[in-house]
Amino acid sequence: MIGDDIEVSVLSIMGEKVRIGIQAPRDIPVFRKEVYLEIQQEKDAATPVAAPTPAREAAS
C-alpha cells in the first residue's frame, strides 16, 4: 500500500520478469518512469521562457 488509496501488487513472476498491478484513484496519474519523464520534457518545451527584464538605472 502507498498511503490509503494506492495498492501495488505482484501479478505474476516469469523467470526474471515481474508483472505488477497498481490500483489508484482516477485522479492520481500512474506512469512508467520513461513515460513520466517524456511528459515532463514536453511540458518544459511548451512552457515559454520569460524574457529577462532590463535593469533600471539608479536615479542620481
Backbone torsions as a table, in degrees:
resi	resn	phi	psi	omega
1	MET	NA	142.9	171.3
2	ILE	-119.8	109.6	-173.2
3	GLY	64.9	-152.0	-179.4
4	ASP	-97.0	-13.3	-169.5
5	ASP	-113.6	-11.4	-174.0
6	ILE	-115.7	126.1	180.0
7	GLU	-119.4	127.3	177.3
8	VAL	-112.2	130.1	-179.3
9	SER	-136.8	152.0	175.8
10	VAL	-85.0	120.4	-179.8
11	LEU	-87.6	-40.0	179.2
12	SER	-162.9	156.9	174.5
13	ILE	-128.0	121.9	178.6
14	MET	-128.5	98.2	-176.7
15	GLY	64.7	-119.0	-179.3
16	GLU	-96.0	4.3	179.9
17	LYS	-100.3	135.2	177.6
18	VAL	-124.0	125.1	175.7
19	ARG	-97.8	130.1	178.0
20	ILE	-116.8	155.9	175.1
21	GLY	-120.2	145.1	179.2
22	ILE	-129.4	123.7	174.1
23	GLN	-110.7	123.5	-178.9
24	ALA	-146.7	157.0	175.4
25	PRO	-59.5	150.7	-176.8
26	ARG	-61.1	-24.9	-178.2
27	ASP	-82.3	0.9	176.8
28	ILE	-109.8	109.8	-179.3
29	PRO	-70.7	141.0	178.8
30	VAL	-128.3	119.2	-178.3
31	PHE	-134.0	152.8	166.8
32	ARG	-66.1	154.0	-174.4
33	LYS	-57.9	-44.2	-177.0
34	GLU	-65.6	-33.3	176.6
35	VAL	-70.1	-43.7	178.3
36	TYR	-58.7	-45.5	-179.5
37	LEU	-64.4	-37.5	178.1
38	GLU	-64.9	-42.1	177.9
39	ILE	-62.1	-42.8	179.5
40	GLN	-63.3	-40.4	178.3
41	GLN	-63.9	-39.7	178.5
42	GLU	-65.1	-40.1	178.0
43	LYS	-63.9	-43.1	-179.9
44	ASP	-63.6	-39.2	-179.5
45	ALA	-69.1	-30.4	-178.3
46	ALA	-83.5	-16.1	-178.7
47	THR	-79.7	120.1	179.4
48	PRO	-68.9	141.5	178.8
49	VAL	-87.9	128.1	-179.1
50	ALA	-71.3	136.1	177.7
51	ALA	-71.6	143.3	179.4
52	PRO	-64.5	140.2	178.5
53	THR	-84.4	138.2	-179.0
54	PRO	-66.1	144.3	179.3
55	ALA	-71.5	139.8	177.4
56	ARG	-83.9	142.4	178.7
57	GLU	-79.8	139.9	179.9
58	ALA	-72.3	136.2	177.2
59	ALA	-75.2	133.9	-179.8
60	SER	-103.9	NA	NA
